[in-house]
Amino acid sequence: MRKYLILAIFLCFPLSGKTRFRTGRKKRFPVKKLRLRRHNKYPPPKELAVEKPLTQKDSQDKHAKVLTKSEIIDLANNTIETIKQQPSIDNACALLKEEPSFILPSIQFILMDTKGMVWFLTQRPHRLWTLFTGKKIFSQEPLLTDILDGGTSGTWVPFFWWEDDLTQGYFKQFSFQDNEFILGIIHFVESNEYQRTELAFRVHRFYQEYGMKKTINTLNSPAGPFVYGRSGISIYNSDGLCLADSYDQTRVGLNISSLRDEEGNLIFDKIVNTPLTAGRSFGWTYIKKNGLERKMIVHQVISQEDQKTYYQVSGYYPQITKEFVVSLVNKVHTLFDKEGTKALKVLNTPNNRYTRGNLAIVVYSPDGIIRAHSLYPSLVGVNALKHSGQQGNVVAKDIIDQTIKHGESWTYHYILNAAEKVYAQKIVTPEGILIISAHGFIPQTKEHASKVRTDLVCHLLSVNALEYVLTQLNYGATPVTAVLSPVAYGGLFIELYDEHGFCIAAGQQPHHLWKIANPAILNSAKEMKKKKKTKEWMSFAEGSITKHVTVALCRKNKKEYIIVSGYQIGSSLKHNSKQKEQE
C-alpha cells in the first residue's frame, strides 16, 4: 500500500529538472519568460484631431471691419428686408447661417419671436429654442419688455447676456407672414460708452454685495479697483455733495450743486434730471468741460441702508480720437517753433488752451525728466524713468526711445486699469531735444485688449507666487471677485495652462479647469519656442466656434506657462420646423 502511495505522489508532483533529465522525462509545463512593461500611473491624454488654424490673411480680413452704431442700424434694416424676401422663416435662418456677409467677429445676430423664443443665433447653438434671458444691467429685470417698447422703431440698449456677460445691442421688431419677430444685433466692439457702463455696473454690483458705506470707502482708496484711465466713478448725495471719487480723492467734500459747465448749465441739475428723462434708473447726459463735451452715465441708487438717494457718475470725452491727438500735438509743435522753450510755461499754466478733456500733454527731456504737464504741473521735474506701468514696463522709456529713433511714435501702455495710447514727436530746441507727447485713453480693440491681458498675467506671474495669481485669474467662481480682479474684462476670456498643457486658471469659464489645451494652442506654443517668440495673435476653429486669441509664453521657476486671452464667435446649427416640433 505504501508503494502505491509513493508512486501516486511522484506522478502528481514531478521532481526537479535534474531528476527529470536523469529519468529521461521532458518538462510538461514549460515556463515562458515574462516581459515586464513600465506602467505609467498618469497615461498621456489621447491625441485630439488638430483643427486647421485660419490663415493670417483670413484673420486680418475678418478683423478689418469694425461697425459703428449707424452702420449696425443700417445692417439691421437691410437684414430685415432680406428676411422678408424669403419664403419661410426656416429659409431666412438658413440664409443668416450660410451667408458670409452675416458672419462678422464683432457682432452676433439673434432672431426671436415676441415671447422671447430664440429661432436663430450665430453663437452658442445650444441656446436655440430656449427663451432669451437678457436682463437689464442694474435692475436685473427681463430685457424683453424694453425691446418690445422700442417696437418697430428699434432700440439700442446695454444688457446682460447669458452667463453674466455684459454687452450691448440693437433690437428691432418686424412682421413676417402674419407673425411678429425681433431681430437683434449684439455688438462686441469695445467703446468708451461700453467701458463706462461696465465700470458703473461693477460699482453697483459691489454696492449690492457690501452696502453703500463700504462702497464709498473702497472708491476713496487710492489706486483702487474702480479707476479707469484718468477718470473713475463719483458718488453724490441728493444735495450735490461729493462723497466718493475713485480717481481724484481731492474732490470728496466738494458740493457741485451751484457749479456750471462752460455753457452755463448747472451740472448737478443735469445729473438729477438724467434718470428722470430716460424713464429708468440710469441714462446719459453731456456737459461742456475743458473745451470738449464730456459724456456721462448717471445711475440713480436708493440705498436700502438709509433709504436715501445717491447718484453714481462716470464720464469720458467722445471727441478724443487718434486724429484729435495728432492734431493737438501738431499745434503744440507749432507753439514750440514760435516760442521756443517759453512754450513750457504756457503748457504748465492751468486750464491753458492746450488742455482738452482728460488728454495730457507731457513734455520729456531725453533723460526722462518731465518738463511740462498740461493736467498736473506739480509733476514737473519728476524723473519718469523711475515709474512703470501695470505691465512692468517703464512707460517714459518706451516713449522716449521710440520717438528719438523714428522722429514720431505711437506706443501703448496699461496704466490706471486702462490701455493708454501715446502719440509723441521729437523736436529740436536751442536747449536740446524735447519729446512732446499726448496721453489719451482711446478705446482698444479686442485684439489689443487680449494682448494687454496676457502681458498683465505674465507680469503678475513674475512678481507674485503662483497661488496668488491663480486666485486672481479664477475670478469666475463668484460674481464679486470679477469686480476686483485686475484682469477681468468684459467680453474676453483668459486662461492659464501649465507646462503639460492643462488649464489651471480659467477666468469666467471655470468649467475649463484641468482640461487639456486645444491642439492649435499647443502647436502655436511649440512654433513660438522654435522662433524664440513670446506672443502671437491667432485664430482657430473649435467645432462650430471660431476663437480669436493671443497666445503668450511666460517662464516662472524654470517652468513654461501658456497664457491665452481672446474671444469667440460661431455659427448655429441648421434647424427646421421638424426640429422645432420635437423641441
C-alpha positions in Angstrom: 0.0 0.0 0.0 2.8 2.4 0.9 4.5 1.6 -2.5 1.4 2.7 -4.5 1.0 5.9 -2.4 4.6 6.9 -3.1 4.1 6.3 -6.8 0.9 8.4 -6.8 2.8 11.3 -5.1 5.6 11.1 -7.6 3.2 11.2 -10.6 1.2 14.2 -9.1 4.3 16.2 -8.1 7.2 15.8 -10.5 10.7 16.2 -9.2 13.1 19.0 -10.2 14.5 19.3 -13.7 17.7 17.4 -12.8 15.8 14.4 -11.6 13.5 14.5 -14.7 16.5 14.7 -17.0 18.0 11.6 -15.3 14.8 9.7 -15.9 14.6 11.0 -19.5 11.3 12.8 -18.8 10.6 16.1 -20.6 9.2 19.2 -19.0 5.5 19.0 -19.0 4.8 22.7 -18.3 7.5 24.9 -19.9 7.5 28.4 -18.4 7.9 31.4 -20.7 9.8 34.4 -19.6 7.5 37.4 -19.0 8.4 40.8 -20.4 8.0 43.4 -17.7 6.5 46.7 -19.0 6.5 50.0 -17.3 3.2 51.2 -16.1 2.5 54.9 -16.3 0.3 56.0 -13.4 -0.8 59.0 -15.4 -1.1 58.0 -19.0 -0.9 60.8 -21.5 -4.2 62.1 -22.9 -5.4 60.8 -26.2 -4.3 63.0 -29.1 -7.0 65.2 -30.4 -7.7 65.9 -34.1 -5.8 69.1 -34.9 -8.1 71.8 -36.1 -6.8 73.7 -39.1 -6.0 77.3 -38.0 -7.2 80.2 -40.0 -4.6 81.9 -42.1 -3.2 85.2 -41.1 -4.9 86.8 -44.1 -8.3 85.4 -43.2 -7.8 86.7 -39.7 -6.9 90.2 -40.8 -9.8 90.3 -43.3 -12.3 89.4 -40.6 -10.9 92.0 -38.2 -10.6 94.7 -40.8 -14.2 95.9 -40.5 -15.4 97.5 -37.3 -19.0 98.7 -37.5 -20.3 101.9 -36.0 -23.8 102.3 -34.4 -25.3 103.8 -37.5 -23.8 101.0 -39.7 -25.3 98.4 -37.3 -28.7 100.1 -37.5 -28.5 100.1 -41.4 -27.4 96.4 -41.3 -30.4 95.5 -39.1 -32.8 97.2 -41.6 -31.2 95.6 -44.6 -31.3 92.2 -42.8 -35.0 92.5 -42.1 -35.7 93.3 -45.7 -33.7 90.2 -46.7 -35.6 88.1 -44.3 -39.0 89.3 -45.7 -38.0 88.2 -49.2 -37.5 84.6 -48.0 -40.4 82.0 -48.5 -40.3 80.9 -44.8 -38.6 81.7 -41.5 -36.6 78.5 -41.8 -35.1 79.7 -45.1 -34.3 83.0 -43.5 -32.4 81.3 -40.7 -30.5 79.1 -43.1 -29.5 82.2 -45.1 -28.3 84.0 -41.9 -26.2 81.0 -41.1 -24.6 80.4 -44.5 -24.3 83.9 -46.0 -20.7 85.1 -45.3 -21.8 88.8 -45.1 -23.6 88.0 -41.9 -20.6 86.4 -40.2 -18.6 89.1 -38.6 -16.4 88.8 -35.5 -17.6 92.0 -33.8 -21.3 91.3 -33.9 -23.8 88.4 -33.4 -27.3 88.0 -34.9 -30.2 86.8 -32.9 -33.7 86.2 -34.2 -36.6 85.5 -31.8 -40.4 85.9 -31.5 -42.1 88.4 -29.2 -42.3 85.7 -26.5 -38.5 85.5 -26.4 -38.1 82.1 -28.1 -34.8 82.1 -29.9 -35.1 80.9 -33.6 -31.6 81.7 -34.7 -28.3 82.6 -33.1 -24.8 82.9 -34.6 -23.1 81.7 -31.4 -24.0 79.2 -28.6 -26.1 76.9 -30.7 -27.2 75.0 -27.6 -29.3 78.1 -26.8 -31.6 77.5 -29.8 -35.3 77.1 -28.9 -34.7 78.5 -25.4 -36.1 81.7 -24.0 -34.0 84.8 -24.4 -32.6 85.6 -20.9 -31.2 89.1 -21.4 -31.5 91.3 -18.4 -31.4 95.0 -17.6 -27.9 95.9 -16.3 -28.9 97.4 -13.0 -32.4 96.2 -12.1 -31.8 92.6 -13.4 -35.3 92.6 -14.8 -36.0 90.9 -18.2 -34.9 93.0 -21.1 -37.7 91.8 -23.4 -40.1 94.4 -22.1 -37.7 97.3 -23.1 -37.2 95.6 -26.6 -41.0 95.4 -27.1 -41.4 99.0 -26.0 -38.9 100.0 -28.8 -41.1 98.2 -31.3 -40.6 98.8 -35.0 -38.6 102.0 -34.2 -35.8 99.9 -32.7 -33.8 100.4 -29.5 -30.2 100.4 -28.6 -29.6 99.1 -25.0 -26.8 97.7 -22.8 -27.8 94.5 -21.2 -26.6 91.2 -19.6 -26.1 88.4 -22.0 -26.1 84.7 -20.8 -23.7 83.8 -18.0 -23.4 87.4 -16.7 -21.8 88.7 -19.9 -22.3 92.5 -20.1 -22.7 93.7 -23.7 -24.9 96.0 -25.8 -27.1 95.6 -28.9 -29.7 96.9 -31.3 -33.1 95.3 -31.4 -36.0 95.9 -33.8 -39.4 94.3 -34.1 -40.9 93.5 -37.6 -43.8 91.5 -39.1 -43.2 88.4 -41.3 -46.0 86.2 -42.7 -48.6 87.3 -40.1 -46.1 86.8 -37.2 -44.1 89.2 -35.1 -40.3 88.7 -34.8 -37.4 90.6 -33.3 -34.0 90.9 -34.9 -31.1 91.7 -32.6 -27.5 92.6 -33.4 -25.3 92.1 -30.4 -22.3 94.5 -30.6 -19.0 93.2 -29.2 -16.7 96.0 -30.3 -15.2 97.9 -27.3 -16.1 101.6 -26.9 -15.8 104.2 -24.2 -19.6 104.1 -23.7 -19.4 100.3 -23.1 -16.4 100.6 -20.8 -18.1 103.3 -18.7 -21.3 101.3 -18.5 -19.3 98.2 -17.4 -17.5 100.3 -14.7 -20.8 101.7 -13.4 -22.2 98.2 -13.2 -19.1 96.8 -11.4 -19.6 99.5 -8.7 -23.3 98.7 -8.5 -22.6 95.0 -8.1 -20.1 95.8 -5.3 -22.7 98.0 -3.6 -25.3 95.2 -3.7 -22.8 92.9 -2.0 -21.3 95.1 0.6 -23.5 98.2 1.0 -23.1 101.9 0.4 -20.7 102.6 3.3 -18.0 100.1 2.2 -18.5 101.1 -1.5 -17.7 104.7 -0.6 -14.6 103.7 1.3 -13.4 101.4 -1.5 -13.9 104.2 -4.1 -11.9 106.6 -2.0 -8.9 104.2 -1.8 -6.0 105.5 -3.9 -5.3 103.3 -6.9 -8.4 101.2 -6.1 -10.1 98.7 -8.5 -12.6 101.3 -9.8 -10.2 103.6 -11.6 -10.3 103.5 -15.4 -7.8 105.8 -17.1 -7.9 109.4 -15.8 -11.5 109.0 -14.7 -13.5 106.8 -12.4 -16.8 106.8 -10.5 -18.1 109.6 -8.4 -20.9 109.3 -5.9 -23.1 112.3 -4.9 -25.9 112.6 -2.4 -29.2 114.3 -3.1 -27.7 117.7 -2.1 -24.9 117.6 -4.6 -22.1 116.8 -2.1 -19.4 114.5 -3.5 -19.0 111.5 -1.1 -16.5 109.5 -3.2 -14.3 109.8 -6.3 -12.3 106.7 -7.3 -9.8 108.8 -9.3 -9.4 112.2 -7.6 -10.0 112.0 -3.9 -9.5 115.8 -3.5 -13.0 116.2 -4.9 -14.5 114.5 -1.9 -16.5 117.0 0.2 -17.0 119.4 -2.8 -20.6 120.5 -3.3 -21.4 120.8 -7.1 -25.0 122.0 -6.7 -24.1 125.5 -7.8 -21.3 124.6 -10.4 -21.9 125.3 -14.0 -20.3 123.9 -17.1 -18.7 126.0 -19.9 -22.1 126.5 -21.5 -23.7 127.9 -18.3 -25.7 124.7 -17.4 -26.0 123.6 -13.8 -24.1 120.3 -13.7 -26.0 118.7 -10.8 -29.3 119.6 -12.3 -28.3 117.7 -15.4 -27.3 114.7 -13.2 -30.5 114.6 -11.3 -32.7 115.0 -14.4 -30.9 112.3 -16.5 -32.6 109.2 -15.0 -36.0 111.1 -15.0 -35.7 111.9 -18.7 -34.6 108.3 -19.5 -37.5 106.8 -17.6 -35.3 104.3 -15.9 -32.6 104.2 -13.2 -29.8 105.3 -15.5 -29.2 107.4 -18.5 -26.6 109.5 -20.5 -26.0 113.3 -20.5 -23.5 115.8 -21.7 -21.6 118.7 -20.1 -19.0 121.1 -21.6 -15.6 120.9 -19.8 -12.1 121.7 -20.8 -13.1 122.8 -24.3 -14.8 119.4 -25.1 -18.1 117.7 -24.5 -18.0 115.2 -21.6 -20.5 112.3 -21.9 -21.6 110.9 -18.6 -23.6 107.9 -17.4 -25.7 108.6 -14.4 -27.1 105.9 -12.2 -29.6 106.7 -9.5 -29.5 104.4 -6.4 -31.8 104.3 -3.5 -29.9 102.8 -0.6 -31.5 100.1 1.3 -29.5 101.0 4.4 -30.8 104.6 4.9 -33.4 104.9 2.1 -31.5 108.0 0.8 -30.9 108.7 -2.9 -27.4 108.7 -4.4 -26.0 109.3 -7.9 -23.2 107.4 -9.4 -21.5 109.3 -12.2 -18.8 108.3 -14.7 -17.8 110.1 -18.0 -15.5 110.3 -20.9 -14.7 112.6 -23.9 -16.0 111.2 -27.2 -14.0 113.7 -29.3 -10.7 112.4 -28.1 -9.7 110.2 -31.1 -6.4 109.3 -32.7 -6.8 112.2 -35.3 -7.6 114.6 -32.5 -4.5 113.6 -30.5 -2.2 114.0 -33.6 -3.7 117.5 -34.4 -3.2 118.7 -30.8 0.5 117.5 -30.8 1.0 119.3 -34.1 -0.4 122.5 -32.5 2.0 122.2 -29.6 4.9 121.6 -32.0 4.0 124.8 -33.8 3.9 126.6 -30.4 7.5 125.5 -29.8 8.6 126.6 -33.2 7.3 130.1 -32.5 8.0 130.5 -28.7 10.9 128.1 -28.2 11.2 126.9 -24.6 8.8 129.6 -23.4 6.1 127.2 -24.6 6.9 125.1 -21.5 5.5 127.9 -19.3 2.3 128.0 -21.4 1.7 124.3 -21.1 2.3 124.4 -17.3 -0.4 127.1 -16.9 -3.7 125.6 -15.5 -6.6 125.5 -18.0 -4.5 126.6 -20.9 -5.8 126.4 -24.4 -4.0 123.1 -24.9 -5.9 121.4 -22.1 -8.6 119.3 -23.8 -10.7 117.0 -21.7 -8.6 114.4 -19.8 -5.9 114.4 -22.6 -2.5 115.1 -21.0 0.2 116.9 -23.0 3.6 115.9 -21.4 7.0 117.1 -22.5 10.0 115.0 -21.7 13.7 115.6 -21.9 15.8 112.6 -23.2 16.9 111.7 -19.7 13.2 111.2 -18.7 12.6 114.4 -16.7 9.1 115.9 -17.1 9.5 119.5 -18.4 5.8 120.2 -18.8 2.4 118.6 -17.9 -0.8 120.2 -19.0 -3.0 118.4 -16.4 -0.7 118.2 -13.4 2.0 120.9 -13.4 3.1 119.6 -10.0 4.8 116.7 -11.8 7.3 119.0 -13.5 10.8 117.9 -12.5 9.9 114.3 -11.7 12.1 111.6 -13.3 9.5 109.5 -15.2 12.0 106.7 -15.8 11.5 105.6 -12.2 7.9 104.8 -12.7 6.5 101.8 -14.5 3.1 100.8 -15.8 1.0 97.8 -14.7 2.7 95.6 -17.3 6.0 96.1 -15.6 7.5 98.3 -18.5 8.9 101.8 -18.0 6.3 103.9 -19.9 8.5 107.0 -20.4 11.5 105.0 -21.6 9.4 103.3 -24.4 8.1 106.7 -25.5 11.5 108.4 -25.5 13.4 105.6 -27.2 10.8 105.1 -30.0 10.4 108.8 -30.6 14.1 109.6 -30.8 14.6 106.6 -33.1 11.8 107.4 -35.6 11.0 111.1 -35.1 7.4 110.3 -34.0 5.8 107.2 -32.4 2.6 105.5 -31.2 3.1 103.5 -28.0 0.6 101.5 -26.0 0.7 101.1 -22.2 -1.5 99.8 -19.5 -1.8 102.1 -16.5 -4.7 103.0 -14.2 -6.5 99.8 -15.2 -6.9 101.1 -18.8 -5.0 101.0 -22.1 -3.3 104.3 -22.8 -2.2 105.3 -26.3 0.6 107.8 -26.5 1.5 109.8 -29.6 4.8 111.6 -29.5 7.0 113.8 -31.7 10.7 114.8 -31.4 11.5 118.5 -31.5 14.9 120.2 -31.5 15.1 123.4 -29.5 18.1 125.7 -28.8 18.4 123.9 -25.4 18.4 120.5 -27.0 16.0 117.7 -27.9 12.5 117.5 -26.3 9.7 114.9 -26.6 6.2 116.2 -27.0 3.6 113.5 -26.1 -0.1 113.3 -25.8 -1.5 110.6 -23.4 -5.1 109.6 -24.1 -7.3 106.6 -23.2 -8.7 105.7 -26.5 -11.0 102.5 -26.8 -8.9 99.4 -27.6 -9.8 96.6 -30.0 -10.4 93.1 -28.8 -7.1 92.0 -30.2 -5.1 94.7 -28.4 -7.1 94.2 -25.2 -6.3 90.5 -25.2 -2.6 91.2 -25.7 -2.7 93.6 -22.8 -4.3 90.9 -20.6 -1.6 88.4 -21.4 1.1 91.0 -20.5 -0.7 91.6 -17.2 -0.8 88.0 -16.3 2.9 87.5 -17.3 3.8 90.4 -15.1 1.7 89.0 -12.2 3.5 85.7 -12.5 6.9 87.3 -12.5 6.3 89.3 -9.2 3.9 87.1 -7.2 3.5 83.5 -6.1 1.6 81.1 -8.4 -1.1 80.6 -5.8 -1.8 84.3 -5.7 -2.0 84.5 -9.5 -4.4 81.6 -9.6 -6.8 83.4 -7.2 -6.7 86.5 -9.3 -7.3 84.6 -12.5 -10.1 82.2 -11.3 -12.4 85.2 -10.7 -15.4 83.4 -12.3 -16.0 81.5 -9.1 -18.1 84.3 -7.6 -19.6 87.4 -9.1 -17.8 89.8 -6.7 -14.3 88.5 -7.4 -14.8 89.5 -11.0 -15.3 93.1 -9.9 -12.0 93.3 -8.1 -9.8 91.2 -10.4 -7.1 93.2 -12.2 -7.5 91.2 -15.4 -11.3 90.9 -15.6 -12.5 92.4 -18.8 -16.0 92.2 -20.4 -16.2 90.1 -23.5 -12.8 88.4 -23.2 -11.8 85.1 -21.6 -8.4 84.5 -20.1 -6.9 81.1 -19.4 -3.6 79.8 -17.9 -2.1 76.5 -18.9 0.8 74.7 -17.2 3.8 73.1 -18.9 1.8 69.9 -19.6 -1.0 71.8 -21.4 -3.6 71.5 -18.6 -5.7 74.5 -17.7 -5.0 75.7 -14.2 -6.9 79.0 -14.3 -10.0 79.8 -16.4 -11.3 83.3 -15.6 -15.1 83.4 -16.3 -15.1 79.8 -17.5 -14.4 77.6 -14.5 -15.7 74.6 -16.4 -12.5 74.7 -18.5 -10.3 73.9 -15.5 -8.0 70.9 -15.7 -8.9 70.3 -19.4 -6.1 69.9 -22.0 -5.5 72.9 -24.3 -6.7 72.9 -27.8 -4.0 71.3 -30.2 -3.9 74.6 -32.2 -2.8 76.4 -29.0 -0.2 73.8 -28.2 1.2 73.8 -31.7 1.4 77.6 -31.7 3.3 77.4 -28.4 5.8 75.0 -30.0 6.3 77.1 -33.0 6.9 80.2 -30.8 9.6 78.3 -28.9 11.3 77.4 -32.2 11.2 81.0 -33.4 12.0 82.4 -30.0 8.8 84.5 -29.9 6.8 85.2 -26.7 3.4 86.3 -28.1 1.2 85.6 -31.1 -2.3 86.5 -32.3 -4.0 83.6 -33.9 -7.4 82.2 -34.9 -8.6 78.6 -34.9 -11.8 76.6 -35.3 -13.2 74.5 -32.5 -16.2 72.7 -33.7 -18.8 75.3 -34.9 -17.0 78.1 -33.0 -14.0 80.2 -34.1 -11.7 81.6 -31.5 -9.5 84.6 -31.9 -6.8 84.7 -29.2 -3.5 85.9 -28.1 -1.2 83.1 -27.1 1.8 84.1 -24.9 4.6 82.2 -23.2 5.9 83.0 -19.8 8.5 81.4 -17.6 8.4 81.1 -13.8 10.7 78.9 -11.7 12.1 77.2 -14.8 8.6 76.2 -15.9 6.9 77.3 -19.1 3.3 78.6 -18.8 0.9 79.4 -21.7 -1.4 82.4 -21.3 -4.4 82.6 -23.7 -6.8 85.5 -23.9 -9.4 86.4 -26.6 -12.9 85.9 -27.6 -15.0 83.5 -29.7 -17.6 83.6 -32.4 -19.6 80.8 -34.0 -22.4 79.8 -36.3 -25.6 78.0 -35.1 -26.7 74.6 -36.3 -29.2 74.1 -39.1 -32.7 73.7 -38.0 -36.1 73.4 -39.5 -39.8 73.2 -38.4 -39.5 69.5 -37.6 -36.8 70.2 -35.0 -38.9 72.9 -33.5 -41.8 70.5 -33.1 -39.5 68.0 -31.4 -38.3 70.7 -29.0 
